[in-house]
């Protein structure tokens, strides 16, 4: 194989690796974002459950509902 062909293949390989690095970083960023979102969703659900329980107890007290 002559030198110019070899250099072209090396250039293509380098570009492919650069693209791979960018794609890999974006995939890891996406993974991190999904992790953060999952944490926020879990926190929100827990806060809603706690608020629902507190409101339920308040309704029971104000309406004088027997247990």
C-alpha angles and dihedrals in degrees: 000000000000123000097253092055091047092050091050091052091047090050092051091048092051091050091048090052091049091052090046090053091051093047092047091051091049091049091051091047089052091049090051091048092051089050091053092046092050089053092050092048091050091048091048093049091049091049090050092050091050092048091047091052092048092049091047091054091047092051091048091051096045094044091043092230113182117234 
